């Protein structure tokens, strides 16, 4: 997937235009706070043309004052729209890139009589079977029924390395718009037009189907409630002024400006942008979140369920040690082991050769071109070479090697059994090595834990997240890997129903659960989990069940997704804290100055020594508008997450964003007041 800068020229240009498009009342009403500001703009615009529209007799200078208030209110609304448009901009750019993948494709569809017809890809329906040859673009989402081929998915994932897709198993799913590089595939279409994975991706990344999360809805209701309260307060100010025998009336433009300063415009303008930016941060990791709720839920996760193989461990058992038996030395064992693996292209075989090279033993393949390579088979459970001089070298399962040696009249060293048991108890896999009919020793194959996993799990523990490893290994091996990786708990000899049982047990205890999976047998658990990360290489059932899809098929991304979810919640909390503190500070800064004319006794509370009521309101309005774009980078980038307790995080945010929100208005409003006074606008 294309990676683009958040604030590049194209996105900014489009966002500026969208800021005006979003002035449509039908769009603005979805944000009650900014909708009130827009209504205020319309009213003050009318008052600019006729200052006495709502009664009263105002001097000619009132028109200029109303015009300035009108301009500032418009700018405030546009800045709020701009924040949302910037957040949407990256998604729209990505959607356009994805649409280019949906070219006018044709497909070879199998007919009822077994023949083929060429039809537009848009006419394909669920259940149709198509034939795709090397070099052709796969016309629709589907499952491979026959064949095995290399597929270029770079148009969707952004990764240039091709992937293997074949019939059966968990790597049979293909995506429309990707390109087959080799061989030939028979694919059964699994979606109808308009419902493809690519269509869903486009809709998701451009925000067309983004729904507000429960937390967003709750915060929106709170902001709407505060707006309504301040609307009532401002509406009663004029009658109250008359009641206390104020020296003069308060004009409508000032009341509107006061209302805009009182209501939570900062968080109201940025709330939607924060949510969209959270989904965008997930997309940057090549993870498609089907809803903002999934990203938000990731931030509240209590339990993280991870498969062992390919997630916690590299996925292939690698040679880590040579253990000689009998009278043989480590050097002689290494020589035979490397020779037996010289033409073995499996990860295990290559690791034996690499470990031998590291210990100073290496052979050139060309020197053994006359040797007969014996590949591993399920029957013999051995592999190796038959050399030209008649010698036989083999490596394989210990019991298979033991049986082979005895059948050929060899003897088994006394220390083979105890050393084999030691490797097994430590969670490794022992491979016995022989030359002719003599056992030289053991290769210790170990499931290697990915570098840094222990540290990452320690970070999750600091977040209060419990990690559970699921594996089909026996309990002894599982315990060894769990200890090395640093997970909190593990389930050995796990079956799909065990994952489902674990998820439900955790949820019944009031916890949120995340898990990853790629197979059809993972689908029920993915659907049950609060955050289900499905692998793009997995089956259609898994991708439908999960609420996130990882285009790179890297299960460890669950850890990144959790961090992004927490960052989303922290960012929203930080900006909300700043906004509330900011509003409270504005009240103390400007209200006394604004009402000095009505209630002269309030002059004593004008601790900022603002020049006049007009300069106070204009300064507050301008500051109110300016603070929104200044916070856009923070909303887009997010507050950096640091693993710490909830209490420590709360205190940190209160100190930085709460105290900052209190100080900023005093400094900003006073500075703007001085500028207004210097420009002679204090008495317009």
Buried (B, 14 or more C-beta within 10 A) or exposed (E): BEEBEBBEEEBBEBBBEBBEEBBEEEBBEEBBBBBBBBBBBBBBBBBBEEBEEEEEEBEEEBBEBBBBBBBBBBBBBBBBBBBBBBBBBBBBBBBEBBBEBBEEBBBBBBEEEEEEEEBEBBEBEBEBBBBBEEEBBBBBBBBBBBBBBBBBBBBBBBBEEBBEBBBEEBBBBBBBBBBBBBBBBBBBBBBBBEEBBBBBBBBBBBBEEBEBBEBBEEBBEEBBEBBEEBBEEBEEBBEEBEEEEBEEBBBBBBBBBBBBBBBBBBBBBBBBBBBBBBBBBBBBBBBBBBBBBBBBBBBBBBBBBBBBBBBBBBBBBBBEEBBBBBEBEBEBBBBBBBBBBBBBEBBBBBBBBBBBEEEEBEBEEEEBEEBEEBEBEEEBBBBBBBBEEEEBBBBBBBEBBBBBBEEEEBEBBEBBEEBBEBBBEBBBBBBBBBBEBBBBBBBBBBBBBBEEBBEBBEBBBEBEBBBBBBBBBEEEBBBBBBEBBBBBEBBBEBEBEBBBBBBBEBBEEEBBBBBBBBBBBBBBBBBBBBBBBBBBBBBBBBBBBBBBBBBBBBBBBBBBBBBBBBBBBBBBBBBBBBBBBBBBBBBBBBBBBBBBBBBEEBEEBBEBEBBBBBBBBBBBBBBBBBBBBEBBEBBBEBBEBEBBEEEEBBEBBBEBBBEBBBEBBBEBBBEBBBEBBEEEBBEB
